[in-house]
Amino acid sequence: MTKLNTFMFMPKTNGKESLKNGARDFHGRLQFLVKKVSWIEPLRLYSMVRGDHSVFLHSGKAGRYSIIGARPFFVLQAKNGLIEERHFVDGKELFFKYSGDVLEILRQKIFLSAPRFNRKLLPDIPFFGGGLGFLSYDFGLTFEGIHQRVLDDLQTPDCYFIFPSRVYVFDHEKKCAFVILWGENKASLEKGLSEIDSFFQDAEKEITPDFSQALSKYNVNRTPRPRSSSLKEVVQKVLHKAFSRVSFFGPSHELKSNLSRDQYISKVEGIREYIRAGETYQVNFSQRFSFPFSDDSFRIFERLTSLNPSPFQAYFQCPKISIASCSPERLVSVQPAHLDGSFFDGVFFDGRSFDRSFFEKRFFDGHSFAQDSNFLKDLKHSEWVVETRPIKGTISRGKTQEEDEKNQKALLESVKDNAELSMIVDLARNDLGRVCRVGTIEVNEHRVLEGYSHVWHTVSNIRGVLERGKDFSHVIRAVFPGGSITGCPKKRTMEIIDEMEDFKRGVYTGSAGYIGFDGAMDLNIMIRTLVHTSGKVYFHSGGGIVFDSDPEKEYQETLDKAAALKESILY
């Protein structure tokens, strides 16, 4: 095994711990070690290290970074204002339960727990420690004082974050990987380092010519594809056979929606009546699908990654629930911008980065920042950049290149889709205005095309400079849940969603991502997301309803968005 660099940070500590709000505080006791390790494909490594309370954030569409968190020393979750803390110390679990503001508790854990150090020492690591987790859509309704009336049959946590003792960071661009170990003393770090060395030595031995045999040992189930056929052709053949036997919406079959076509269209007409009455301008409305599933849900995540790679993928393995998300959309990021302009890559979840040459860098999908922007001047007087990137406007991919280009043109020329996205951009500007410095908010991209395996989207990008004295928790309260998956105005629209939909959304249209000990944050919007619990898999598909919406077309759009998820089920 190649000798690799190791960096250890062990701050002085008084060894004290205190109890606050009935919770065990670990302030001042944490130490960490960073080790550069041999490259292993992230999907494969996660299949080897995963267990209860593990998280995998994966940039599947030309993104730069993937992040894995495992073996947490602390788990924080909340439901209906009741907070649960689990501390894992020396093989024992300490459990605390109390009422409170979970976002404030999360803020305390982030800023009071980790040792302070110079981030320039780790310029290639976007997340070195902190929280990996999700916020449910329903959690955001509490910020607006909305009391839900719909059925909460899945009982998904409102907030769930693990603080992993082992963090694996993969840089796809440089083909290098890092392990960050967290512990309470030097002995625990040295023990962890020894285990990591042994683990990667064993993993390297598994890289043999018969790679499929090595993968099977770690339960990574992939079917070899014929070299003569493309993935799309293989999928089409499988789907043709599958759909010849199964009607996706047939009432006698296992895969079902909570709404029939007629019910969906009737509810869309009801929403249009609210719009006609002037109570709202746009409502994001969804239907929920479910089917029995007793296999490992990570197999679905692997298939989604293969069929529909996206920049904001996430997988959660929790004791009673697992979540597979293939999201293309960012809700919000909060990233550092250093005053002196010296090198530090503030890294987004999807691999985009900024440094001194902020406006000279191009995003992974080819677009770039405006060269003449005044934004750089603002960065000289601030430390944090807030960015949100809403998606509105969807059309299916064409079967031929000519049809695909025709669909792109139709989407860009759509008056309805333009109006939808423009409304959401205005909403996002207002949300950022609650936490950003006056005069710094700008829309630097509007209606940019982004292509995925089954659909084209139009997206916009809005950013600003975070007001001094505010942090990630203020940003969450200002922007969550995202306007692109609620509608406008946000509060009244969420009330209408609560009236029209049959169940609490749970993680669907919530957010997943990381919140680092340095205060950096990147959260997606959990669309194209499946939840596996109690022997069933559930997923939603929805679209934005405006006055000009055609109920039939809206219904078809939800089917287009669900196509990749259907294929992951039937492949």
Buried (B, 14 or more C-beta within 10 A) or exposed (E): EEEBEEBBBBEEBEEEEEEEBEBBBBBBBBBBBBBBBBEBBBBBBBBBBBEEBBBBBBBBBBBBBBBBBBBBBBBBBBBEEEBBBBBBEEEEEEEBEEEBBBBEBBBBBBBEBBBEBEBEEBBBBBBBBBBBBBBBBBBBBBBEEBEBEBEBEBEBBBBBBBBBBBBBBBBBBEEBBBBBBBBBBEEBBBEBBEEBBEBBEEBEEBEEEEEEEBBEEBEBBBEEEEEEEEEEEBBBEBBEEBEEEEEBEEEEEEBBBBBEBEEBBEBBEBBBEBBEEEBBBBBBBBBBBBBEBEEBBBBBBBBBBBBBBBBBBBBBBBEEBBBBBBBBBBBBBBBBBBEEBEEBBBBBBBBBBBBBEBBEEEBBBEBEBEEEBEBBEBBEEBBBBBBBBBBBBBBBBBEEEEEBEEBBEEBBEBEBBBBBBBBBBBBBBBBBBEBBBEEBBBBBBBBBBBBBBBBBBBBBBBBBBBBEEBBBBBBBBBBBBBBBBBBBBBEBBBBBBBEBBEBBBBBBBBBBBBBBBBBBBBBBBBBBBBBBBEEBBBBBBBBBBBBEBEBEEBBEBBBBBBBBBBBBBBB
